[in-house]
Amino acid sequence: MLGALFAILSAASFALNNATARRGVVSGTPIQAMAVTVPLGVICFLPLAFLTGELFRLPQFPPAAIGWMACLGVVHFVIGRYCNFRANSVAGVNLTAPVVQLQILVTMVLAVIVLHEPCTALQIIGGLLIVAGSIITQRAPARTAAPVVDTSNPAVPVFVPRYLAGYLFASLAAACYGSTPAMARFALEHTGPLTGILGGLLSYVAATAVVSLTLLSAQVRRNVLALGRDNARWFALSGVFVAAAQGFFFAAVAVAPVMLVMPLLQFSLAFRMLFSTWLSPTHEVVGPLVLAGVVISVVGALMVSIDTTLIVEFLALPDTFARVLLWRV
């Protein structure tokens, strides 16, 4: 129950992160977003680690766990986050979020093969529904989307989604995001929720070191120094929300199986659509197929996350059908 609560809080925080980052990259750049949000994660986690006493437990933190969390920081917070920001920038959150959420399929495969967690036939069906929801959402531009114009402010340029680039970067983000829960589980398994704070700090320190190295490039420095005040505000909010989301996520995987935590994060799809359409109504694509894709993905996530035995018993399914759904990989 505690792991599920942390997972839902993480999903809502991730959605706020994406919505605020999307607002920032309307006129800013993904590199500027990285320069603000990644170091801000250290600023958020460091005082928490100090106040909870987790910082003083660093000498007892296994070297292998430190290595896993550092690797997670580079893959998730640097590569995955940059791809996510690029996807949001060129195509919007509503179109790319279901593609990014395909990360759960990567996580499911790794959970079964690497972590040896069980996966039932019903969970596989749920995973296929998530894929179907993503495909339906990707078809939305051709049928329902049109260039979005802000009639209240003619100075704002027309938003025309770049579908191919958006889906490419969203797919790369999904691959990165989907592989890191296994790393977190390796590092934090058999610990407590507070250990997630120390793990998050280590990950952000590693990511900040990599981002700092990119500033050695004169081109990157010029890009970052061109950051406007309004964009900096949105990126700062995004950094705070994603730090909170990661804290809740690490706490969740410290006390609950990955196969429970990751599907519940799918609720961020619904949260993202709500927050992104609210904050950036003229830079998002909303239509029947987008809504249908989100709903189908969430249903699939519920099928994956809820114990199959509970579903079978609640529906009083025939024995033959129940055995099929309870079959495990």
Sequence and secondary structure as in RCSB ss.txt:
>XXXX:A:sequence
MLGALFAILSAASFALNNATARRGVVSGTPIQAMAVTVPLGVICFLPLAFLTGELFRLPQFPPAAIGWMACLGVV
HFVIGRYCNFRANSVAGVNLTAPVVQLQILVTMVLAVIVLHEPCTALQIIGGLLIVAGSIITQRAPARTAAPVVD
TSNPAVPVFVPRYLAGYLFASLAAACYGSTPAMARFALEHTGPLTGILGGLLSYVAATAVVSLTLLSAQVRRNVL
ALGRDNARWFALSGVFVAAAQGFFFAAVAVAPVMLVMPLLQFSLAFRMLFSTWLSPTHEVVGPLVLAGVVISVVG
ALMVSIDTTLIVEFLALPDTFARVLLWRV
>XXXX:A:secstr
 HHHHHHHHHHHHHHHHHHHHHHHHTTS HHHHHHHHHHHHHHHHHHHHHHTTGGGGGGGS HHHHHHHHHHIII
IIIIIHHHHHHHHHHH HHHHHHHHTTHHHHHHHHHHHTS    BHHHHHHHHHHHHHHHHHHHHHHHT   B  
TT TTS  B   HHHHHHHHHHHHHHHHHHHHHHHHHHTTS TTHHHHHHHHHHHHHHHHHHHHTTSHHHHHHHH
T  HHHHHHHHHHHHHHHHHHHHHHHHHHHS HHHHHHHGGGHHHHHHHHHHHH GGG    HHHHHHHHHHHHH
HHHHHS HHHHHHHHT  HHHHHHHH B 
